[in-house]
Amino acid sequence: MLNTLEVFTTVVVGVMVGVEFSVAFVMNPIFNALPDDSTQLANAHGGRMLGALMPFWYIGSLVLSAIWAVSGWHRHGAGLVVTAAVLLIVSVIMSVLLLVPINNRNKTWTPENRPADWKEQLNRWNRFHYVRVAVIIAAFTLLVAALV
């Protein structure tokens, strides 16, 4: 049963990493190449869509990692799993304190009501997001290493 949990957790975190990597390095560059109104509308829609899904994914990944760490405490790699869980906690804290406030504003904007500094706010979100992606990639890497 523990092996199933280990693999399932790794896959869930890995897919989350893939989505967030894609947002950072595929979707946002595509959005930013569009005309301003389309860029802003695409970011607002993405913020609404992913903003509704990702909290469950982040918390779920953290919970699965914590269950793995507790259940496999006696096994090789437990320290790696605990460290991965700590990194996932860091990613959740970063999200709540840094990214969610910007996203909550962004998802309500339209070309008619967006603030003058909307691009700067999205650029700030992107910078925080790059750091968060690095953190969750590190967590995923530790989980993969713990499987061996």
PAMARBA-715574 format. One line per 4 residues: number of its first residue (from 1); their letters; for each residue x, y, z of C-alpha. Coordinates in Angstrom, 1 decimal, padded with zeros to 4 digits. Each point is the difference from the previous one (the first is absolute). Example, Ala and Ser with C-alpha at 12.3 -4.5 7.8 and 13.67 -1.06 7.14 Angstrom:
% residues 2
1 = as = 012.3,-004.5,007.8 | 001.4,003.4,-000.7 $
***
This chain:
% residues 148
1 = mlnt = 000.0,000.0,000.0 | 002.8,002.4,000.8 | 001.6,-000.6,-003.4 | -003.3,001.1,-001.6 $
5 = levf = -000.1,003.1,002.1 | 003.6,000.9,-000.9 | -000.7,-000.4,-003.7 | -003.3,001.8,000.1 $
9 = ttvv = 001.4,002.9,001.9 | 002.9,000.3,-002.3 | -002.3,000.0,-003.1 | -002.3,002.6,001.6 $
13 = vgvm = 002.9,002.3,000.9 | 001.6,-000.6,-003.4 | -003.1,001.0,-002.0 | -000.4,003.1,002.2 $
17 = vgve = 003.6,000.9,-000.8 | -000.7,-000.5,-003.7 | -003.0,002.3,000.1 | 001.8,002.7,001.9 $
21 = fsva = 003.1,-000.3,-002.3 | -002.3,000.3,-003.0 | -001.6,003.1,001.4 | 003.4,001.6,000.6 $
25 = fvmn = 001.8,-001.0,-003.1 | -002.7,-000.7,-002.6 | -003.4,001.7,000.7 | 001.2,003.3,001.4 $
29 = pifn = 002.5,000.7,-002.9 | -002.9,-000.8,-002.4 | -002.3,002.3,001.9 | 002.6,002.8,000.2 $
33 = alpd = 000.4,-000.1,-003.8 | -003.6,000.9,-000.5 | -001.4,003.6,-000.2 | -000.4,001.6,003.4 $
37 = dstq = -003.8,-000.6,000.3 | 000.4,-003.7,-001.0 | 003.0,-000.4,002.3 | -002.0,001.4,003.0 $
41 = lana = -003.1,-002.0,-000.8 | 002.0,-003.3,-000.4 | 001.7,000.6,003.3 | -003.3,000.8,001.8 $
45 = hggr = -001.6,-003.1,-001.4 | 003.0,-002.2,000.8 | 000.0,001.5,003.5 | -003.6,-000.9,000.5 $
49 = mlga = 000.3,-003.5,-001.4 | 003.3,-001.0,001.7 | -000.8,002.0,003.1 | -002.9,-002.2,000.6 $
53 = lmpf = 001.9,-003.3,-000.5 | 003.5,000.5,001.2 | -000.7,000.5,003.8 | -001.4,-003.5,000.1 $
57 = wyig = 002.9,-001.4,-001.9 | 002.6,001.8,002.1 | -001.6,-001.0,003.3 | -000.7,-003.5,-001.3 $
61 = slvl = 003.6,-000.4,-001.0 | 001.1,001.1,003.4 | -002.4,-002.3,001.8 | 001.1,-003.0,-002.1 $
65 = saiw = 003.7,000.8,000.7 | -000.7,000.3,003.7 | -001.8,-003.3,000.0 | 002.9,-001.6,-001.8 $
69 = avsg = 002.5,001.5,002.4 | -001.9,-001.3,003.0 | -000.8,-003.4,-001.4 | 003.5,-000.6,-001.4 $
73 = whrh = 001.9,001.5,002.9 | 001.9,-003.2,000.5 | 000.9,-000.4,-003.6 | 003.0,001.2,-002.0 $
77 = gagl = -000.7,003.5,-001.5 | -002.2,001.3,002.8 | 002.1,003.0,000.5 | -000.3,000.9,-003.7 $
81 = vvta = -003.8,-000.3,000.2 | -000.1,002.2,003.1 | 002.2,002.6,-001.7 | -002.3,-000.2,-003.1 $
85 = avll = -003.0,000.6,002.3 | 001.7,003.0,001.6 | 000.6,001.4,-003.5 | -003.6,-000.5,-000.9 $
89 = ivsv = -000.9,001.9,003.2 | 002.2,002.8,-001.2 | -001.8,000.0,-003.4 | -003.4,000.2,001.8 $
93 = imsv = 001.2,002.9,002.2 | 001.4,001.8,-003.1 | -003.2,-000.5,-001.8 | -002.2,001.3,002.8 $
97 = lllv = 002.2,003.0,000.9 | 001.4,001.1,-003.4 | -001.8,-001.5,-003.0 | -003.7,-000.3,001.0 $
101 = pinn = -000.4,003.7,000.9 | 001.2,001.0,-003.5 | -002.0,-002.7,-001.6 | -003.2,001.0,001.9 $
105 = rnkt = 000.3,003.5,-001.4 | 001.0,-001.2,-003.5 | -002.9,-002.4,-000.5 | -002.5,002.8,000.3 $
109 = wtpe = 001.6,002.4,-002.4 | -001.3,000.8,-003.5 | 001.5,002.4,-002.5 | -002.5,002.6,001.3 $
113 = nrpa = 000.8,-000.3,003.7 | 003.6,-001.1,000.2 | 002.4,002.2,002.0 | 002.8,002.0,-001.7 $
117 = dwke = 002.6,-002.3,001.5 | -001.6,-003.3,-001.1 | 003.1,-001.1,-001.9 | 002.3,000.7,002.9 $
121 = qlnr = -002.3,-002.0,002.3 | 000.0,-002.9,-002.5 | 003.8,000.2,-000.3 | 000.3,-000.1,003.8 $
125 = wnrf = -002.3,-003.1,000.0 | 002.2,-001.6,-002.6 | 003.2,000.6,002.0 | -001.6,-001.6,003.1 $
129 = hyvr = -001.3,-002.8,-002.2 | 003.5,-000.8,-001.3 | 001.2,-000.4,003.5 | -003.0,-002.2,001.0 $
133 = vavi = 000.6,-002.2,-003.1 | 003.6,-000.5,001.1 | -001.1,-000.9,003.5 | -002.6,-002.6,-001.2 $
137 = iaaf = 002.5,-001.4,-002.5 | 002.4,-000.6,002.9 | -002.8,-001.6,002.0 | -000.8,-002.3,-003.0 $
141 = tllv = 003.6,-000.9,-000.5 | 000.3,-001.0,003.7 | -003.1,-002.2,-000.3 | 001.4,-001.7,-003.1 $
145 = aalv = 003.3,-000.6,001.8 | -001.8,-001.4,003.0 | -001.5,-002.7,-002.3 | 003.3,-001.5,-000.7 $
***
